Amino acid sequence: MLPKSRVFSFLLLSVGIALLVAGLAAPRFLHEDSRLPLDLENTTWTLTDGDAQTRLMTDPGGRVLEVPVSRQLHMEIQNPADENTATLRVGETLMRDSMQGELDRLISAEVWTFGVDRSTGEFTTPATLTDQLASPVSEVPVDGVWLTFPSGAEQTAYDVFDPELRETRPAEFAEELDMDGRTVHRYRQEIEPTNVAELYAGPFNTTTFADDERGYLFHSVTRDFLVDRVSGLVVEIREDVDAYYGTADGQKREQVLLFEGRMPQEQIDAHLAEAGEIRDPAFVDAVRRVAIGVGAVLALLGLAGAFGVFGRRRGR
């Protein structure tokens, strides 16, 4: 029967080899990054303003209603998708909460479809745009990021897509926050009043004022993206929008949209909870290195004990 020291040495050797194998094989079974999950469930951002102002675009007098308004972004992850890229379909609606029929309450509705890099969040294809109110399907060249920031988001500026302008504008890093135990970066995007009619043609991009002067749609917004640092997932959006018809030199004449949108806390909590399920690649790598290091030490000790090295030293 083997001495207890030999049995213990073989046990150390077995555990050490198991840890070594687990550490070395981990990259084949565990992704060492926090790429966009293909089975993401919480993909809706609903912003509501109880005192918004919206213009009735079909009303000849340009009547402005002061009623609650909700802006919703709903993202679906679709095929084609692989280890590096995915296809996103984002439906965007702006709707009044009033006593009108649903079609009359609907202010705007668009559907964007495009490819993204699952690690960087960047667009990989042009976007296909379906405007359900006005125009047929069109292709829009896009770049930067939108609803998915890079995993391992840094304290820097990112070019973020604005669907109203159909262009990117920088979102500057503002602060680092702790939200439910997650490290979250807040990025602020500030867009000065911009003449939308100069960027692309649209049925509501121009108007004629009562004095027959030509009017142009101007869009401005201050928008905060709160982004989970590890995954790059957007867990909250806040935005203050001021859209109006103005003269060619930007003088404001008629209000189109005044909106201060905020998300409900339960929706923010759901986004944070799902982000918390995504592994931190730095933590995974650290665990793997520790497993390899401890496994190597235990294997060496077990191997030495199996050959009686420690027993011979005691004998001498």
C-alpha positions in Angstrom: 0.0 0.0 0.0 1.4 3.4 -0.9 2.4 5.8 1.9 0.0 8.6 2.7 2.6 11.1 1.4 2.6 9.4 -2.0 -1.2 9.3 -2.2 -1.3 13.0 -1.3 1.4 13.8 -3.9 -0.6 12.0 -6.6 -3.7 13.9 -5.5 -1.8 17.2 -5.8 -0.4 16.2 -9.2 -4.0 15.3 -10.5 -5.4 18.6 -9.2 -2.5 20.5 -10.7 -2.8 18.9 -14.1 -6.6 19.5 -14.1 -6.1 23.2 -13.4 -3.4 23.5 -16.1 -5.7 21.8 -18.6 -8.7 24.0 -17.6 -6.6 27.2 -17.8 -5.0 26.3 -21.2 -8.3 25.1 -22.7 -10.4 28.0 -21.4 -10.0 30.2 -24.5 -11.6 27.5 -26.7 -14.7 27.5 -24.6 -15.0 31.0 -23.1 -14.9 34.1 -25.2 -12.3 36.4 -23.7 -14.3 39.5 -24.7 -17.7 41.0 -24.0 -19.0 41.1 -27.5 -22.7 41.9 -28.2 -24.7 38.8 -27.1 -26.9 37.4 -29.9 -29.6 36.4 -27.4 -29.9 39.9 -25.7 -33.4 40.3 -24.3 -33.6 43.9 -23.0 -33.4 45.8 -26.2 -36.1 48.5 -25.8 -35.4 52.1 -24.6 -38.6 54.1 -23.9 -38.2 57.8 -23.2 -41.3 59.8 -22.0 -42.0 63.5 -21.5 -45.3 64.3 -19.8 -45.2 68.0 -20.9 -43.9 67.7 -24.5 -44.9 70.1 -27.2 -45.5 68.7 -30.7 -46.7 70.3 -33.9 -49.6 68.7 -35.9 -47.7 68.5 -39.2 -50.9 67.8 -41.2 -52.8 70.8 -39.6 -52.7 73.8 -42.0 -52.5 76.2 -39.0 -49.5 74.4 -37.5 -51.3 73.8 -34.2 -49.0 72.8 -31.3 -50.2 70.2 -28.8 -48.9 70.1 -25.2 -49.4 66.4 -24.3 -47.3 63.5 -23.1 -45.0 62.1 -25.8 -43.0 58.8 -25.8 -40.0 58.0 -28.0 -39.3 54.3 -28.2 -36.3 52.6 -29.7 -36.6 48.8 -30.1 -33.7 46.8 -31.3 -33.8 43.2 -32.7 -30.6 41.1 -33.4 -31.1 39.2 -36.6 -29.3 37.1 -39.1 -26.8 37.2 -40.8 -24.8 37.0 -37.6 -21.5 35.3 -36.7 -18.7 35.5 -34.1 -17.7 39.0 -35.2 -20.8 40.7 -36.7 -24.5 40.8 -36.3 -27.5 42.5 -38.1 -29.5 44.9 -36.1 -33.1 46.1 -36.9 -34.0 49.2 -34.9 -37.6 50.5 -34.9 -38.0 54.1 -33.8 -41.4 55.7 -33.0 -42.4 59.1 -31.6 -46.0 59.1 -30.4 -48.4 61.3 -28.5 -50.4 60.1 -25.5 -53.7 61.8 -26.4 -57.4 61.1 -27.2 -56.8 60.9 -30.9 -56.7 57.7 -33.0 -53.5 55.8 -33.1 -52.5 57.0 -36.6 -53.1 60.6 -35.5 -51.1 60.1 -32.3 -48.1 58.8 -34.3 -45.7 61.6 -35.0 -43.0 59.6 -36.8 -41.9 56.0 -37.4 -38.8 54.6 -38.9 -37.1 51.3 -39.2 -33.3 51.0 -39.6 -31.5 47.8 -40.6 -27.7 47.6 -40.6 -24.7 45.4 -39.7 -22.5 46.0 -36.6 -19.2 44.8 -35.2 -20.1 42.8 -32.1 -17.0 44.0 -30.2 -16.6 47.6 -31.3 -20.3 48.4 -31.9 -19.4 50.2 -35.1 -21.6 50.0 -38.3 -20.2 47.5 -40.8 -22.7 48.2 -43.6 -24.9 51.0 -44.9 -28.3 51.3 -43.2 -31.6 50.4 -44.9 -34.2 53.0 -43.9 -37.9 52.5 -44.0 -39.9 55.6 -43.3 -43.4 54.4 -42.6 -44.9 57.8 -43.0 -43.4 59.3 -46.0 -41.0 57.6 -48.3 -40.0 54.2 -49.7 -37.0 52.1 -48.6 -33.7 53.9 -49.0 -30.0 53.3 -48.3 -28.2 55.6 -45.9 -24.4 55.6 -45.5 -23.7 55.4 -41.8 -20.6 55.2 -39.5 -19.7 55.4 -35.8 -21.8 53.7 -33.2 -25.4 54.0 -32.0 -27.0 51.7 -29.5 -24.0 49.5 -28.9 -20.7 51.1 -27.8 -17.4 49.2 -27.8 -16.9 46.6 -25.2 -14.5 47.9 -22.6 -15.8 51.4 -23.2 -13.1 54.0 -22.6 -13.1 57.5 -21.1 -13.0 59.2 -24.5 -15.2 60.6 -27.2 -17.2 58.4 -29.6 -18.9 59.4 -32.8 -22.6 58.5 -32.3 -25.2 58.3 -35.0 -28.2 60.7 -34.8 -31.2 59.3 -36.8 -32.7 62.8 -37.3 -29.6 64.1 -39.0 -28.6 60.7 -40.4 -25.0 61.6 -39.5 -22.8 61.1 -36.5 -21.9 63.7 -33.9 -19.3 63.3 -31.1 -20.4 62.1 -27.6 -17.8 63.2 -25.0 -17.0 61.2 -21.9 -18.6 63.1 -19.0 -18.3 61.0 -15.8 -17.9 57.5 -14.4 -20.8 56.2 -12.3 -21.7 53.2 -10.1 -25.1 51.9 -10.9 -26.2 48.7 -9.1 -22.6 47.7 -8.7 -21.8 48.2 -12.4 -19.3 50.7 -13.7 -21.1 53.0 -16.1 -19.8 55.7 -18.3 -21.9 58.7 -19.2 -21.3 60.3 -22.6 -22.9 63.6 -23.6 -23.8 64.4 -27.2 -24.6 68.0 -27.8 -25.9 69.0 -31.3 -26.3 72.6 -32.0 -29.3 73.7 -34.2 -28.8 72.1 -37.6 -30.7 72.7 -40.8 -32.0 69.3 -41.6 -33.1 70.4 -45.1 -29.4 70.9 -46.0 -28.6 67.3 -45.2 -31.3 65.4 -47.1 -34.7 65.9 -48.7 -37.8 65.1 -46.6 -41.5 66.0 -46.8 -41.4 68.0 -43.5 -37.9 69.5 -43.8 -39.3 72.7 -45.2 -42.4 74.9 -44.8 -43.8 78.2 -45.8 -44.5 80.8 -43.2 -47.6 83.1 -43.1 -45.6 85.9 -44.8 -44.6 83.5 -47.6 -41.0 83.2 -46.4 -39.4 79.8 -46.7 -38.9 77.9 -43.5 -36.4 75.1 -42.7 -36.5 72.4 -40.1 -33.8 72.8 -37.5 -32.9 70.0 -35.1 -30.9 70.4 -31.8 -30.5 68.0 -28.9 -28.6 67.3 -25.7 -28.4 63.6 -25.3 -26.8 61.4 -22.6 -25.8 57.8 -23.2 -25.1 55.8 -20.0 -23.0 52.8 -21.1 -22.0 49.7 -19.2 -18.2 49.8 -19.3 -17.5 46.1 -19.7 -20.1 45.2 -22.3 -20.6 48.6 -24.1 -24.4 48.1 -23.7 -26.5 51.3 -23.5 -28.4 51.0 -20.2 -30.0 54.4 -20.2 -30.7 57.3 -22.6 -31.7 60.8 -21.7 -32.4 63.5 -24.3 -33.6 67.1 -24.6 -34.8 67.8 -28.1 -35.7 71.2 -29.6 -36.9 71.0 -33.2 -38.4 74.0 -35.0 -39.0 75.8 -38.3 -36.7 78.7 -38.7 -35.4 81.1 -41.3 -32.4 80.4 -43.5 -30.2 82.1 -40.9 -31.6 79.9 -38.1 -34.0 82.3 -36.5 -36.7 80.3 -34.7 -40.2 80.9 -35.9 -42.5 77.9 -35.2 -42.1 75.0 -32.7 -42.1 71.5 -34.1 -41.0 69.4 -31.1 -39.9 70.2 -27.6 -39.1 67.0 -25.7 -37.3 66.1 -22.5 -37.3 62.3 -22.5 -36.4 60.1 -19.6 -36.6 56.3 -19.1 -38.5 54.5 -16.3 -36.3 53.1 -13.5 -37.6 49.6 -14.0 -36.4 49.6 -17.6 -33.0 50.9 -16.6 -32.7 48.2 -13.9 -33.5 45.5 -16.5 -30.7 46.8 -18.8 -28.2 46.9 -15.9 -29.2 43.3 -14.8 -28.6 41.9 -18.2 -25.3 43.8 -18.6 -24.2 42.2 -15.3 -24.5 38.8 -16.9 -21.7 39.5 -19.4 -18.2 38.5 -18.3 -15.5 41.0 -17.8 -12.6 39.8 -20.1 -10.0 41.1 -17.7 -11.5 39.0 -14.9 -11.8 35.9 -17.1 -8.1 36.3 -18.2 -7.0 36.8 -14.6 -8.8 33.6 -13.4 -7.3 31.7 -16.3 -3.8 32.9 -15.4 -4.3 32.0 -11.8 -5.5 28.5 -12.7 -2.4 28.0 -14.9 -0.1 29.3 -12.2 -1.6 27.4 -9.3 -1.9 24.3 -11.4 1.7 24.4 -12.4 2.9 24.8 -8.8 0.6 21.9 -7.6 1.7 19.7 -10.4 5.4 20.3 -9.7 4.9 19.6 -6.0 2.8 16.5 -6.7 5.4 15.2 -9.2 8.2 15.8 -6.7 6.3 14.0 -4.0 5.4 11.1 -6.2 9.1 10.5 -6.8 9.8 10.6 -3.1 11.9 13.8 -3.2 10.5 15.1 0.1 10.8 11.6 1.7 14.5 11.4 0.8 15.2 14.8 2.3 13.6 13.8 5.6 15.6 10.5 5.5 18.9 12.4 5.2 
